[in-house]
Amino acid sequence: MTPIECSHEDDVLTAVNTGRWPDRVDDDLTAHVASCELCRELVAIAPLFADAAATPQRALPDASVVWLRSQMHAREEATRLAERPISVSQAVAFASGKELK
């Protein structure tokens, strides 16, 4: 079973994030990573997170704008639902050739 924590995890993560891994770390840490499954996975995965963090992220819109848009969408949908019976009755009236008053 893979351990959940390792006492060297912070050291390994610091070495990877600062660009010291694998060339500029001491031999003890290199030996530990070779023997610890958790630290090997950390060395494999940490650069992927660093690449993702370096990618510029889109800013989230203001919450009030999101709320306003959702309210507008809900009102438009409610209007469409309310107009449906009127449209159906008009179509039936035109099809039957009678005028509605």
DRENPA-3360 file (N, C-alpha, C; in nm, 2 decimals, always signed):
BEGIN
1 = MTPIECSH = +0.08/-0.12/+0.00/+0.00/+0.00/+0.00/+0.09/+0.12/+0.00 ~ +0.05/+0.22/-0.08/+0.13/+0.35/-0.09/+0.11/+0.43/+0.04 ~ +0.21/+0.48/+0.09/+0.20/+0.57/+0.21/+0.13/+0.70/+0.18 ~ +0.06/+0.75/+0.28/-0.01/+0.88/+0.25/+0.08/+1.00/+0.27 ~ +0.18/+0.99/+0.36/+0.27/+1.10/+0.38/+0.41/+1.05/+0.39 ~ +0.50/+1.14/+0.36/+0.65/+1.11/+0.38/+0.71/+1.23/+0.44 ~ +0.81/+1.21/+0.53/+0.87/+1.32/+0.60/+0.96/+1.40/+0.50 ~ +1.00/+1.34/+0.39/+1.09/+1.41/+0.29/+1.01/+1.48/+0.18;
9 = EDDVLTAV = +0.88/+1.48/+0.19/+0.79/+1.53/+0.08/+0.82/+1.68/+0.06 ~ +0.83/+1.76/+0.16/+0.85/+1.90/+0.15/+0.98/+1.93/+0.08 ~ +1.09/+1.85/+0.12/+1.22/+1.87/+0.07/+1.22/+1.84/-0.08 ~ +1.15/+1.73/-0.12/+1.15/+1.69/-0.26/+1.07/+1.79/-0.34 ~ +0.96/+1.84/-0.29/+0.88/+1.94/-0.36/+0.95/+2.07/-0.38 ~ +1.03/+2.11/-0.27/+1.11/+2.23/-0.28/+1.22/+2.22/-0.39 ~ +1.28/+2.10/-0.39/+1.39/+2.08/-0.49/+1.33/+2.08/-0.63 ~ +1.22/+2.02/-0.65/+1.16/+2.02/-0.79/+1.11/+2.16/-0.83;
17 = NTGRWPDR = +1.04/+2.23/-0.74/+0.99/+2.37/-0.77/+1.10/+2.47/-0.79 ~ +1.21/+2.45/-0.72/+1.32/+2.55/-0.74/+1.42/+2.51/-0.85 ~ +1.39/+2.40/-0.92/+1.48/+2.36/-1.03/+1.60/+2.29/-0.99 ~ +1.62/+2.25/-0.87/+1.74/+2.18/-0.82/+1.73/+2.03/-0.85 ~ +1.61/+1.98/-0.87/+1.60/+1.84/-0.90/+1.63/+1.80/-1.04 ~ +1.71/+1.70/-1.07/+1.78/+1.61/-0.99/+1.93/+1.64/-0.98 ~ +1.98/+1.74/-1.05/+2.12/+1.76/-1.06/+2.18/+1.83/-0.93 ~ +2.11/+1.91/-0.86/+2.16/+1.99/-0.75/+2.11/+1.96/-0.62;
25 = VDDDLTAH = +2.08/+1.83/-0.59/+2.03/+1.78/-0.46/+2.14/+1.69/-0.41 ~ +2.13/+1.67/-0.27/+2.23/+1.58/-0.21/+2.20/+1.44/-0.24 ~ +2.29/+1.35/-0.23/+2.28/+1.21/-0.26/+2.18/+1.14/-0.17 ~ +2.16/+1.19/-0.04/+2.07/+1.13/+0.05/+1.92/+1.14/+0.00 ~ +1.89/+1.26/-0.05/+1.76/+1.29/-0.10/+1.73/+1.21/-0.23 ~ +1.83/+1.20/-0.32/+1.82/+1.12/-0.44/+1.80/+0.97/-0.40 ~ +1.87/+0.92/-0.31/+1.85/+0.78/-0.26/+1.71/+0.76/-0.20 ~ +1.67/+0.86/-0.13/+1.53/+0.84/-0.07/+1.43/+0.84/-0.18;
33 = VASCELCR = +1.43/+0.93/-0.28/+1.33/+0.93/-0.38/+1.34/+0.80/-0.46 ~ +1.45/+0.74/-0.48/+1.46/+0.61/-0.54/+1.39/+0.50/-0.47 ~ +1.39/+0.51/-0.33/+1.33/+0.41/-0.25/+1.18/+0.44/-0.21 ~ +1.14/+0.56/-0.22/+1.00/+0.60/-0.17/+0.91/+0.62/-0.29 ~ +0.80/+0.54/-0.30/+0.71/+0.55/-0.41/+0.63/+0.68/-0.41 ~ +0.60/+0.73/-0.29/+0.53/+0.86/-0.29/+0.62/+0.98/-0.34 ~ +0.74/+0.98/-0.31/+0.83/+1.08/-0.35/+0.86/+1.07/-0.50 ~ +0.87/+0.95/-0.55/+0.88/+0.92/-0.70/+0.76/+0.98/-0.77;
41 = ELVAIAPL = +0.64/+0.96/-0.72/+0.52/+1.01/-0.79/+0.52/+1.16/-0.78 ~ +0.57/+1.22/-0.67/+0.58/+1.36/-0.65/+0.67/+1.42/-0.75 ~ +0.79/+1.36/-0.78/+0.88/+1.41/-0.87/+0.83/+1.40/-1.01 ~ +0.74/+1.30/-1.04/+0.68/+1.29/-1.18/+0.57/+1.39/-1.20 ~ +0.50/+1.42/-1.10/+0.38/+1.50/-1.11/+0.40/+1.65/-1.09 ~ +0.49/+1.69/-1.00/+0.51/+1.83/-0.96/+0.54/+1.92/-1.08 ~ +0.62/+1.88/-1.18/+0.65/+1.97/-1.29/+0.52/+2.00/-1.37 ~ +0.43/+1.91/-1.37/+0.30/+1.93/-1.45/+0.22/+2.04/-1.38;
49 = FADAAATP = +0.22/+2.05/-1.25/+0.15/+2.15/-1.18/+0.22/+2.29/-1.19 ~ +0.35/+2.28/-1.20/+0.43/+2.41/-1.22/+0.40/+2.46/-1.36 ~ +0.39/+2.38/-1.46/+0.35/+2.42/-1.59/+0.21/+2.48/-1.60 ~ +0.12/+2.42/-1.53/-0.02/+2.47/-1.52/-0.03/+2.60/-1.45 ~ +0.06/+2.62/-1.35/+0.06/+2.75/-1.27/+0.12/+2.86/-1.35 ~ +0.21/+2.83/-1.44/+0.27/+2.93/-1.52/+0.18/+2.97/-1.64 ~ +0.08/+2.89/-1.67/-0.01/+2.93/-1.78/-0.11/+3.04/-1.73 ~ -0.12/+3.15/-1.80/-0.21/+3.25/-1.76/-0.36/+3.20/-1.75;
57 = QRALPDAS = -0.43/+3.23/-1.65/-0.56/+3.19/-1.63/-0.66/+3.31/-1.66 ~ -0.77/+3.27/-1.72/-0.87/+3.38/-1.74/-0.93/+3.42/-1.61 ~ -0.96/+3.55/-1.59/-1.02/+3.60/-1.47/-1.16/+3.56/-1.47 ~ -1.21/+3.53/-1.35/-1.35/+3.50/-1.33/-1.44/+3.63/-1.34 ~ -1.55/+3.62/-1.40/-1.64/+3.74/-1.41/-1.69/+3.78/-1.27 ~ -1.73/+3.90/-1.25/-1.79/+3.95/-1.13/-1.91/+3.87/-1.10 ~ -1.94/+3.84/-0.97/-2.05/+3.76/-0.93/-2.18/+3.83/-0.97 ~ -2.19/+3.96/-0.96/-2.31/+4.03/-0.98/-2.35/+4.02/-1.13;
65 = VVWLRSQM = -2.24/+4.02/-1.22/-2.27/+4.00/-1.36/-2.32/+3.86/-1.39 ~ -2.27/+3.76/-1.33/-2.32/+3.62/-1.35/-2.46/+3.61/-1.30 ~ -2.49/+3.67/-1.18/-2.62/+3.67/-1.13/-2.72/+3.74/-1.22 ~ -2.68/+3.86/-1.27/-2.77/+3.93/-1.36/-2.80/+3.85/-1.49 ~ -2.70/+3.79/-1.55/-2.72/+3.71/-1.67/-2.81/+3.59/-1.64 ~ -2.79/+3.53/-1.53/-2.88/+3.41/-1.50/-3.02/+3.46/-1.48 ~ -3.04/+3.57/-1.42/-3.18/+3.63/-1.40/-3.24/+3.66/-1.54 ~ -3.16/+3.72/-1.63/-3.21/+3.75/-1.76/-3.25/+3.63/-1.84;
73 = HAREEATR = -3.16/+3.53/-1.83/-3.19/+3.40/-1.89/-3.31/+3.33/-1.84 ~ -3.33/+3.34/-1.71/-3.45/+3.28/-1.65/-3.58/+3.35/-1.69 ~ -3.57/+3.48/-1.70/-3.69/+3.56/-1.75/-3.72/+3.53/-1.89 ~ -3.62/+3.52/-1.98/-3.64/+3.49/-2.12/-3.70/+3.35/-2.13 ~ -3.65/+3.26/-2.06/-3.71/+3.12/-2.06/-3.85/+3.12/-2.01 ~ -3.89/+3.20/-1.91/-4.02/+3.20/-1.86/-4.11/+3.27/-1.96 ~ -4.06/+3.37/-2.03/-4.14/+3.44/-2.14/-4.17/+3.34/-2.25 ~ -4.07/+3.26/-2.29/-4.09/+3.16/-2.40/-4.19/+3.06/-2.36;
81 = LAERPISV = -4.19/+3.01/-2.23/-4.29/+2.92/-2.19/-4.43/+2.98/-2.18 ~ -4.44/+3.10/-2.14/-4.57/+3.17/-2.13/-4.63/+3.19/-2.27 ~ -4.54/+3.22/-2.37/-4.59/+3.25/-2.50/-4.63/+3.13/-2.58 ~ -4.58/+3.01/-2.54/-4.61/+2.89/-2.62/-4.76/+2.86/-2.64 ~ -4.84/+2.87/-2.53/-4.98/+2.84/-2.56/-5.05/+2.94/-2.65 ~ -5.01/+3.07/-2.64/-5.06/+3.17/-2.73/-5.02/+3.14/-2.87 ~ -4.90/+3.11/-2.90/-4.86/+3.07/-3.03/-4.93/+2.95/-3.09 ~ -4.95/+2.85/-3.00/-5.02/+2.74/-3.05/-5.17/+2.77/-3.08;
89 = SQAVAFAS = -5.23/+2.85/-3.00/-5.37/+2.89/-3.03/-5.38/+2.97/-3.15 ~ -5.29/+3.06/-3.18/-5.29/+3.14/-3.30/-5.27/+3.05/-3.42 ~ -5.18/+2.96/-3.41/-5.16/+2.87/-3.52/-5.28/+2.79/-3.55 ~ -5.35/+2.74/-3.45/-5.47/+2.66/-3.47/-5.58/+2.75/-3.53 ~ -5.59/+2.88/-3.48/-5.69/+2.97/-3.54/-5.67/+3.00/-3.68 ~ -5.54/+3.03/-3.72/-5.51/+3.05/-3.86/-5.53/+2.93/-3.95 ~ -5.50/+2.82/-3.89/-5.53/+2.69/-3.97/-5.67/+2.67/-3.99 ~ -5.76/+2.70/-3.90/-5.90/+2.68/-3.91/-5.97/+2.79/-3.99;
97 = GKELK = -5.90/+2.90/-4.01/-5.95/+3.01/-4.09/-6.04/+3.10/-4.01 ~ -6.04/+3.09/-3.88/-6.13/+3.17/-3.79/-6.04/+3.29/-3.73 ~ -6.11/+3.40/-3.71/-6.04/+3.51/-3.65/-6.06/+3.51/-3.50 ~ -5.96/+3.53/-3.42/-5.97/+3.54/-3.28/-6.01/+3.68/-3.24 ~ -6.09/+3.70/-3.14/-6.13/+3.83/-3.09/-6.10/+3.85/-2.95;
% end
